[in-house]
Amino acid sequence: MAGGAFVSSEGGRQYEGKVTPFVIITCIVAAMGGLLFGYDLGITGGVTSMEPFLVKFFPNVYKQMKDESGHESQYCKFNNELLTLFTSSLYLAALVASFFASTTTRVLGRKTSMFVGGLFFLVGALLNGFAVNIEMLIIGRLLLGFGVGYCNQSVPVYLSEMAPPKIRGALNMGFQMMITIGILVANLINYATSKMEIGWRYSLGIGAVPAILMCLGSLFLGDTPNSLIERGQHDEARKMLQKIRGTDNIEEEYQDLIDASEVAKKVEHPWRNIKQQKYRPALTFCSFIPFFQQLTGINVIMFYAPVLFKTLGFGDEASLVGAVISGGVNVLATFVSIFTVDKFGRRILFLEGGAQMLICQIAVGVMVAMNFGVTGEGSFTKLEANLLLFFICAYVAAFAWSWGPLGWLVPSEICSLEVRSAGQAINVAVNMLFTFIVAQVFLSMLCHLKFGLFFFFAGFVIIMTIFIALLLPETKGTPIEEMNRVWKAHWFWTKYIPDDAVIGDHDHKASP
């Protein structure tokens, strides 16, 4: 093998080097940024179903929930704009933060951006834990949002740049794995604190723990070779590349990173340039994948699992147990994705996950319609409740090995270096915008659409599965710097990619 690189049987260029313990440990530490996001996703629904929390901050919701007069249908028990603002304000802040984080990630590096995110989240968690009024609660949520925005911007990019191409999918999915672990831990903590008068304070305040881990971890991480080159630190970049690849023979990959950085430096306006024709595929997927990810309806389950289970007639304890079970399924199913994404590819997971989610959503919608009808009056037998929980868990599992992790992996790996920070900022911004919208309107939609809500999201699952089937080429095993070759070979995108944008293919032949 000459020069440290060869062309794989899949056509993607493969560099010399092994998977080192250093890169594995580094990626695990970085992926802890997902813990922050996951913990918040999981903790909110449980806290908003705790009576002492509602009595203190949302007394009107508490009265509505306890109303036995029949004025409120089962579907509308939790419908309150201020309560949904408590949940959704975080995602609005994350949306704003993602644009600042884009500049921080590019100018100061990926690890600095992760540290800033951890710091915001730490202060926000402490404010929430000690909150004495609704204003303090919302300010805390906004700071948490800034933390989530910074971490969600920097961590997937960091993981994609550190990981060797052949296991980039698995290592990048560490971020989603940490999100699912965060959700499960939050559900367990909610269950443990639900009987305490101030249990909600512990639930919200414990968010400071993953934030401290993120801050400390980011201090000990090295930055990515891409980021170091981008900021002119070439010697450090060479050393880091040798360290993460476990070999001194890194000249080919190092030179490719230098070349990509030189191209990137000529780009003065990544935000303007990502609108150019040759970046059309990247812009499309950085916009539509996060849009569709939120319209799977997953956050209906993740934000509001205890509230949803309560609405569907589960008791207080049973609703929290249901949330713990679905959270456990979420973690286990993410492992499926980690072990299969680099073997079978991204497309097959997207398509299978879409089909499974569709079946489960229709099943849940039909069951809710048969038991609660339009009036919202009714209940489930124990057998029906268990069957409902099974379909919800099967739905969560499908999301956890498809749209969950791939929603972060694919946008982070398809952008050229010159537009990568802008592409990831768009990914996070669109994700947070629609997370905010879904969080803000879900309880109202449940009240008005009733069981039809599940069919509403099922319709989007059909659309997005067709979108992937037609427009997403397979990207597994392709070095990030060679992604244009994949677009050029695709039936639809080929017309957008000029021939000179496909770098490196003409002079890199397979070694004998």
C-alpha positions as CSV (number, residue, x, y, z in Angstrom):
1,M,0.0,0.0,0.0
2,A,1.6,3.3,-1.1
3,G,1.1,6.6,0.6
4,G,-1.2,5.4,3.4
5,A,-4.5,5.1,1.5
6,F,-6.4,2.7,-0.7
7,V,-9.7,2.6,-2.4
8,S,-12.2,0.2,-0.8
9,S,-14.4,-2.3,-2.6
10,E,-17.3,0.2,-2.0
11,G,-15.4,2.9,-3.9
12,G,-14.7,5.0,-0.9
13,R,-11.2,6.0,-0.1
14,Q,-9.8,4.3,3.0
15,Y,-6.8,5.7,4.9
16,E,-4.3,3.6,6.8
17,G,-4.8,3.4,10.6
18,K,-6.5,1.5,13.2
19,V,-9.4,2.2,15.7
20,T,-7.4,3.3,18.7
21,P,-8.6,3.3,22.4
22,F,-7.8,7.0,22.4
23,V,-10.4,7.8,19.7
24,I,-13.0,5.5,21.3
25,I,-12.6,7.2,24.7
26,T,-12.5,10.7,23.2
27,C,-15.8,10.0,21.3
28,I,-17.5,8.6,24.4
29,V,-16.6,11.7,26.4
30,A,-17.7,14.0,23.7
31,A,-21.0,12.1,23.2
32,M,-21.9,13.0,26.8
33,G,-23.2,16.2,25.3
34,G,-26.2,14.0,24.3
35,L,-26.8,13.3,28.0
36,L,-27.8,16.9,28.5
37,F,-30.3,16.8,25.7
38,G,-31.7,13.4,26.7
39,Y,-32.0,14.2,30.4
40,D,-34.0,17.3,29.6
41,L,-36.2,15.5,27.1
42,G,-37.0,12.8,29.7
43,I,-37.3,14.9,32.9
44,T,-39.8,17.5,31.6
45,G,-42.8,15.2,31.0
46,G,-42.4,13.5,34.4
47,V,-42.1,16.8,36.3
48,T,-45.1,18.3,34.6
49,S,-47.2,15.4,35.7
50,M,-46.1,15.8,39.4
51,E,-48.9,17.3,41.5
52,P,-46.7,19.5,43.9
53,F,-45.0,21.0,40.8
54,L,-48.4,21.8,39.2
55,V,-49.8,23.2,42.4
56,K,-46.8,25.6,42.8
57,F,-46.4,26.8,39.2
58,F,-49.5,25.8,37.3
59,P,-52.5,25.7,39.6
60,N,-55.0,26.1,36.8
61,V,-53.7,22.9,35.2
62,Y,-53.9,21.1,38.5
63,K,-57.6,22.2,38.9
64,Q,-58.3,21.1,35.3
65,M,-56.7,17.7,35.9
66,K,-58.7,17.1,39.1
67,D,-62.0,18.3,37.4
68,E,-64.5,15.5,37.8
69,S,-67.4,17.5,36.5
70,G,-67.1,16.2,32.9
71,H,-66.4,19.6,31.5
72,E,-63.0,18.6,30.3
73,S,-62.6,15.6,28.0
74,Q,-59.8,13.1,28.8
75,Y,-57.9,14.5,25.8
76,C,-57.9,18.0,27.2
77,K,-56.9,17.5,30.8
78,F,-53.4,19.1,30.4
79,N,-54.1,21.6,27.7
80,N,-52.5,24.8,28.9
81,E,-50.4,27.3,27.0
82,L,-48.2,28.3,29.9
83,L,-47.4,24.6,30.7
84,T,-46.4,23.9,27.1
85,L,-44.3,27.1,27.1
86,F,-42.3,25.7,30.1
87,T,-41.5,22.7,28.0
88,S,-41.0,24.4,24.6
89,S,-39.1,27.6,25.6
90,L,-35.9,25.6,25.9
91,Y,-36.1,24.6,22.2
92,L,-36.6,28.2,21.1
93,A,-33.5,29.2,23.0
94,A,-31.6,26.3,21.4
95,L,-32.7,27.5,18.0
96,V,-31.2,31.0,18.7
97,A,-28.1,29.5,20.3
98,S,-27.3,27.2,17.3
99,F,-26.5,30.3,15.1
100,F,-24.0,31.7,17.7
101,A,-22.7,28.2,18.2
102,S,-21.9,27.8,14.5
103,T,-19.4,30.7,14.7
104,T,-18.0,29.5,18.0
105,T,-17.5,26.0,16.6
106,R,-15.7,27.3,13.6
107,V,-13.5,30.1,15.1
108,L,-12.7,28.7,18.6
109,G,-13.0,25.0,17.9
110,R,-15.4,22.1,18.6
111,K,-14.3,21.5,22.2
112,T,-14.7,25.1,23.3
113,S,-18.3,25.0,21.9
114,M,-18.9,21.9,24.0
115,F,-17.6,23.5,27.1
116,V,-19.7,26.6,26.7
117,G,-22.8,24.3,26.2
118,G,-22.1,22.5,29.4
119,L,-21.7,25.7,31.3
120,F,-25.0,27.1,30.1
121,F,-26.8,23.9,31.0
122,L,-25.2,23.8,34.5
123,V,-26.5,27.3,35.4
124,G,-29.9,26.5,33.9
125,A,-30.3,23.3,35.8
126,L,-29.4,25.0,39.1
127,L,-31.8,27.8,38.5
128,N,-34.6,25.3,37.8
129,G,-33.8,23.2,40.8
130,F,-34.0,26.3,43.1
131,A,-36.8,28.0,41.3
132,V,-39.3,30.0,43.5
133,N,-41.4,31.5,40.7
134,I,-42.4,30.9,37.1
135,E,-40.0,33.6,35.8
136,M,-37.0,31.8,37.4
137,L,-38.2,28.6,36.0
138,I,-38.5,30.0,32.4
139,I,-35.1,31.8,32.6
140,G,-33.5,28.4,33.7
141,R,-35.2,26.7,30.7
142,L,-33.8,29.3,28.3
143,L,-30.2,28.8,29.7
144,L,-30.7,25.0,29.3
145,G,-31.7,25.7,25.7
146,F,-28.5,27.6,25.0
147,G,-26.6,24.6,26.4
148,V,-28.5,22.2,24.2
149,G,-28.0,24.4,21.2
150,Y,-24.2,24.6,21.7
151,C,-23.8,20.9,22.4
152,N,-26.1,19.7,19.5
153,Q,-24.1,22.0,17.1
154,S,-20.6,20.9,18.1
155,V,-20.8,17.2,19.3
156,P,-22.1,15.5,16.1
157,V,-19.5,17.5,14.0
158,Y,-16.7,16.6,16.5
159,L,-17.6,12.9,16.4
160,S,-17.8,12.7,12.6
161,E,-14.4,14.4,12.3
162,M,-12.6,12.3,14.9
163,A,-14.0,8.9,13.8
164,P,-12.3,6.7,11.1
165,P,-14.7,6.6,8.1
166,K,-15.3,2.8,8.5
167,I,-16.8,3.2,12.0
168,R,-18.0,6.8,11.7
169,G,-21.6,5.8,11.9
170,A,-21.2,3.8,15.1
171,L,-19.1,6.4,16.9
172,N,-21.4,9.3,15.8
173,M,-24.3,7.3,17.2
174,G,-22.7,7.5,20.6
175,F,-24.4,11.0,20.7
176,Q,-27.9,9.4,20.2
177,M,-27.0,6.6,22.6
178,M,-26.3,9.2,25.3
179,I,-29.6,11.0,24.5
180,T,-31.5,7.7,25.1
181,I,-29.5,7.0,28.3
182,G,-30.3,10.6,29.5
183,I,-34.0,10.0,28.8
184,L,-34.0,6.7,30.7
185,V,-32.1,8.1,33.7
186,A,-34.5,11.0,33.8
187,N,-37.5,8.6,33.8
188,L,-36.0,6.6,36.6
189,I,-35.2,9.7,38.7
190,N,-38.8,11.0,38.1
191,Y,-40.1,7.7,39.3
192,A,-37.9,7.8,42.4
193,T,-38.8,11.4,43.3
194,S,-42.5,11.4,42.4
195,K,-43.6,10.6,45.9
196,M,-41.6,13.4,47.5
197,E,-43.2,16.8,48.1
198,I,-40.2,18.6,46.5
199,G,-39.2,15.7,44.2
200,W,-39.5,18.0,41.2
201,R,-36.6,20.1,42.6
202,Y,-34.3,17.0,42.7
203,S,-35.4,16.0,39.2
204,L,-34.7,19.4,37.7
205,G,-31.5,20.1,39.8
206,I,-29.8,16.7,39.0
207,G,-29.5,18.0,35.4
208,A,-26.4,19.8,36.8
209,V,-24.5,16.4,37.0
210,P,-24.3,15.7,33.3
211,A,-23.5,19.4,32.7
212,I,-20.5,19.1,35.1
213,L,-19.4,15.9,33.3
214,M,-19.6,17.7,30.0
215,C,-17.6,20.7,31.2
216,L,-14.8,18.6,32.8
217,G,-14.8,16.1,29.9
218,S,-14.4,18.9,27.2
219,L,-11.4,20.3,29.1
220,F,-9.5,17.1,28.6
221,L,-10.5,16.4,25.0
222,G,-8.2,17.2,22.1
223,D,-9.7,19.2,19.2
224,T,-10.3,17.5,15.8
225,P,-7.5,17.6,13.2
226,N,-10.0,19.4,10.8
227,S,-10.7,22.1,13.4
228,L,-6.9,22.6,14.2
229,I,-6.1,22.9,10.5
230,E,-9.0,25.3,10.0
231,R,-7.5,27.5,12.7
232,G,-3.9,27.3,11.4
233,Q,-2.5,24.9,14.0
234,H,-0.9,22.5,11.5
235,D,1.7,20.8,13.8
236,E,-0.9,20.1,16.5
237,A,-3.3,18.7,13.8
238,R,-0.6,16.3,12.5
239,K,0.1,15.0,16.0
240,M,-3.6,14.6,16.7
241,L,-4.2,12.7,13.5
242,Q,-1.3,10.4,14.3
243,K,-2.7,9.9,17.8
244,I,-6.3,9.1,16.7
245,R,-5.2,6.9,13.8
246,G,-2.5,5.0,15.8
247,T,0.1,5.3,13.0
248,D,2.7,7.8,11.8
249,N,1.8,7.1,8.2
250,I,-1.0,9.7,7.9
251,E,0.4,11.9,5.1
252,E,-2.4,11.1,2.6
253,E,-5.2,11.8,5.0
254,Y,-3.4,14.8,6.4
255,Q,-2.9,16.3,2.9
256,D,-6.5,15.7,2.0
257,L,-7.6,17.6,5.2
258,I,-5.2,20.4,4.3
259,D,-6.6,20.5,0.7
260,A,-10.2,20.6,2.0
261,S,-9.2,23.4,4.5
262,E,-7.6,25.4,1.7
263,V,-10.8,25.2,-0.3
264,A,-12.8,26.1,2.8
265,K,-10.7,29.2,3.4
266,K,-11.6,30.6,0.0
267,V,-15.2,30.5,1.2
268,E,-15.8,33.8,3.0
269,H,-19.5,33.4,3.5
270,P,-20.5,29.8,4.4
271,W,-24.2,30.9,4.9
272,R,-24.4,32.4,1.5
273,N,-22.4,29.6,-0.2
274,I,-24.5,26.7,1.2
275,K,-27.2,28.1,-1.1
276,Q,-25.0,27.5,-4.1
277,Q,-26.1,24.8,-6.5
278,K,-23.3,22.3,-5.7
279,Y,-24.3,22.3,-2.0
280,R,-28.0,21.7,-2.8
281,P,-28.0,18.1,-1.6
282,A,-26.4,19.1,1.7
283,L,-28.8,22.0,2.2
284,T,-31.8,19.8,1.4
285,F,-30.9,17.0,3.9
286,C,-29.7,19.4,6.6
287,S,-33.1,21.1,6.4
288,F,-35.5,18.2,5.7
289,I,-34.1,15.4,7.9
290,P,-34.5,17.4,11.2
291,F,-37.9,18.6,10.0
292,F,-39.1,15.1,9.4
293,Q,-37.4,13.8,12.5
294,Q,-39.7,16.0,14.7
295,L,-42.8,15.1,12.6
296,T,-42.4,11.4,13.3
297,G,-44.3,12.3,16.5
298,I,-41.5,10.9,18.7
299,N,-41.4,13.9,21.0
300,V,-45.0,13.4,21.8
301,I,-43.8,10.2,23.5
302,M,-40.5,11.6,24.9
303,F,-41.7,15.0,26.3
304,Y,-45.1,13.9,27.5
305,A,-44.9,10.1,28.1
306,P,-46.2,10.3,31.7
307,V,-48.8,12.9,30.7
308,L,-49.8,10.9,27.6
309,F,-50.1,7.7,29.6
310,K,-52.2,9.5,32.3
311,T,-54.4,11.0,29.5
312,L,-54.9,7.5,28.2
313,G,-56.1,6.3,31.6
314,F,-53.0,5.0,33.2
315,G,-52.7,5.8,37.0
316,D,-50.0,8.1,38.4
317,E,-47.4,5.4,39.1
318,A,-48.3,3.3,36.0
319,S,-47.8,6.3,33.8
320,L,-44.2,6.8,35.2
321,V,-43.5,3.1,34.9
322,G,-44.7,3.2,31.3
323,A,-42.3,6.1,30.6
324,V,-39.4,4.1,32.2
325,I,-40.2,1.0,30.0
326,S,-40.4,3.1,26.8
327,G,-37.1,4.8,27.8
328,G,-35.4,1.4,28.4
329,V,-36.6,0.2,24.9
330,N,-35.1,3.4,23.5
331,V,-31.7,2.7,24.8
332,L,-31.6,-1.0,23.8
333,A,-32.9,-0.3,20.3
334,T,-30.2,2.4,19.8
335,F,-27.6,-0.4,20.2
336,V,-29.2,-2.1,17.1
337,S,-28.3,1.0,15.1
338,I,-24.8,1.2,16.4
339,F,-24.0,-2.4,15.4
340,T,-25.7,-2.2,12.0
341,V,-25.3,1.3,10.6
342,D,-21.8,0.7,9.2
343,K,-22.6,-2.8,8.1
344,F,-26.0,-2.4,6.3
345,G,-25.9,1.3,5.7
346,R,-28.1,4.3,6.4
347,R,-30.9,3.8,3.9
348,I,-32.1,0.4,5.0
349,L,-32.4,1.6,8.6
350,F,-34.4,4.7,7.5
351,L,-36.8,2.6,5.4
352,E,-37.4,-0.2,7.9
353,G,-37.8,2.2,10.7
354,G,-40.4,4.3,8.8
355,A,-42.5,1.2,7.9
356,Q,-42.5,0.0,11.6
357,M,-43.3,3.4,13.0
358,L,-46.2,3.7,10.5
359,I,-47.8,0.4,11.6
360,C,-47.4,1.2,15.3
361,Q,-48.9,4.7,15.0
362,I,-51.9,3.4,13.1
363,A,-52.4,0.6,15.7
364,V,-52.2,3.1,18.6
365,G,-54.6,5.5,16.8
366,V,-57.1,2.8,16.2
367,M,-57.0,1.5,19.8
368,V,-57.4,5.0,21.3
369,A,-60.3,5.7,18.8
370,M,-62.1,2.5,19.8
371,N,-61.7,3.1,23.6
372,F,-62.0,6.9,23.9
373,G,-63.8,7.8,20.7
374,V,-64.4,11.5,20.0
375,T,-65.8,12.3,23.5
376,G,-62.6,11.2,25.3
377,E,-64.6,9.1,27.8
378,G,-63.5,5.6,28.4
379,S,-60.7,3.5,29.7
380,F,-58.4,0.6,28.8
381,T,-58.6,-2.9,30.3
382,K,-55.3,-4.1,31.7
383,L,-54.8,-6.3,28.6
384,E,-55.5,-3.3,26.2
385,A,-53.2,-1.0,28.2
386,N,-50.4,-3.6,27.9
387,L,-51.0,-3.9,24.2
388,L,-51.0,-0.1,23.8
389,L,-47.7,0.0,25.7
390,F,-46.3,-2.7,23.4
391,F,-47.1,-0.7,20.2
392,I,-45.7,2.5,21.8
393,C,-42.5,0.6,22.6
394,A,-42.3,-0.9,19.1
395,Y,-42.7,2.6,17.7
396,V,-40.0,4.0,20.0
397,A,-37.6,1.1,19.0
398,A,-38.1,1.8,15.3
399,F,-37.3,5.5,15.8
400,A,-34.3,4.6,18.0
401,W,-32.6,2.6,15.3
402,S,-33.6,4.8,12.4
403,W,-34.6,8.5,12.5
404,G,-33.2,9.1,16.0
405,P,-29.5,8.5,15.5
406,L,-29.5,9.0,11.7
407,G,-31.1,12.4,12.1
408,W,-27.9,13.5,13.7
409,L,-25.4,11.3,11.8
410,V,-26.4,12.0,8.2
411,P,-26.4,15.8,8.3
412,S,-23.1,15.8,10.1
413,E,-21.3,13.6,7.6
414,I,-22.6,15.0,4.2
415,C,-21.3,18.6,4.3
416,S,-18.0,19.7,2.9
417,L,-15.7,21.4,5.4
418,E,-16.3,24.9,3.9
419,V,-20.1,24.7,4.7
420,R,-20.0,22.2,7.6
421,S,-20.6,24.6,10.4
422,A,-23.4,26.3,8.5
423,G,-24.9,22.9,7.6
424,Q,-24.9,21.7,11.2
425,A,-26.3,25.0,12.4
426,I,-29.2,24.6,10.0
427,N,-29.7,21.0,11.1
428,V,-29.8,22.1,14.8
429,A,-31.9,25.2,14.1
430,V,-34.6,23.3,12.0
431,N,-34.6,20.5,14.6
432,M,-35.1,22.9,17.5
433,L,-37.7,25.1,15.6
434,F,-39.9,22.1,14.9
435,T,-39.2,20.6,18.4
436,F,-40.5,23.9,19.8
437,I,-43.5,23.9,17.5
438,V,-44.5,20.3,18.3
439,A,-43.9,20.8,22.0
440,Q,-45.9,24.0,22.0
441,V,-48.9,22.7,20.1
442,F,-49.0,19.0,21.0
443,L,-51.4,19.2,24.1
444,S,-53.7,21.5,22.2
445,M,-53.6,19.2,19.1
446,L,-54.4,16.2,21.3
447,C,-57.3,18.2,22.7
448,H,-58.7,19.1,19.3
449,L,-57.6,16.2,17.0
450,K,-58.0,13.6,19.7
451,F,-57.1,10.1,18.4
452,G,-56.6,11.7,14.9
453,L,-53.3,13.0,16.2
454,F,-51.7,9.6,15.7
455,F,-52.9,9.4,12.1
456,F,-51.6,13.0,11.5
457,F,-48.1,11.9,12.4
458,A,-48.4,8.6,10.5
459,G,-49.1,10.7,7.3
460,F,-45.8,12.4,7.8
461,V,-44.0,9.1,8.3
462,I,-45.3,8.0,4.8
463,I,-44.0,11.2,3.2
464,M,-40.6,11.1,4.8
465,T,-40.0,7.4,4.0
466,I,-40.7,8.1,0.3
467,F,-38.4,11.1,0.5
468,I,-35.5,8.9,1.8
469,A,-36.2,6.1,-0.7
470,L,-36.1,8.5,-3.7
471,L,-33.4,11.1,-2.7
472,L,-30.9,9.7,-0.1
473,P,-27.9,7.8,-1.6
474,E,-25.9,5.4,0.7
475,T,-23.1,7.3,2.5
476,K,-21.6,4.5,4.6
477,G,-17.8,4.1,4.4
478,T,-17.3,7.3,2.4
479,P,-14.7,9.7,3.8
480,I,-16.4,13.1,4.5
481,E,-14.1,14.9,2.1
482,E,-15.2,12.6,-0.8
483,M,-19.0,13.0,-0.3
484,N,-19.4,14.8,-3.6
485,R,-18.6,11.6,-5.4
486,V,-21.7,10.0,-3.8
487,W,-24.0,12.9,-4.9
488,K,-22.5,12.9,-8.5
489,A,-23.4,9.2,-8.8
490,H,-27.0,9.7,-7.7
491,W,-29.7,9.9,-10.4
492,F,-31.3,13.1,-9.1
493,W,-28.4,15.0,-7.5
494,T,-25.9,14.5,-10.4
495,K,-27.1,17.6,-12.2
496,Y,-26.3,19.8,-9.3
497,I,-22.7,18.6,-8.8
498,P,-20.1,20.1,-11.2
499,D,-17.4,17.6,-12.4
500,D,-14.6,19.6,-10.7
501,A,-16.3,19.3,-7.3
502,V,-15.6,15.6,-7.2
503,I,-12.1,15.7,-5.8
504,G,-9.5,13.1,-5.6
505,D,-11.0,10.3,-7.7
506,H,-8.9,10.7,-10.8
507,D,-5.5,10.4,-9.0
508,H,-6.3,7.9,-6.3
509,K,-6.2,4.4,-7.8
510,A,-6.6,1.2,-5.9
511,S,-3.3,-0.3,-4.7
512,P,-2.4,-3.6,-6.3
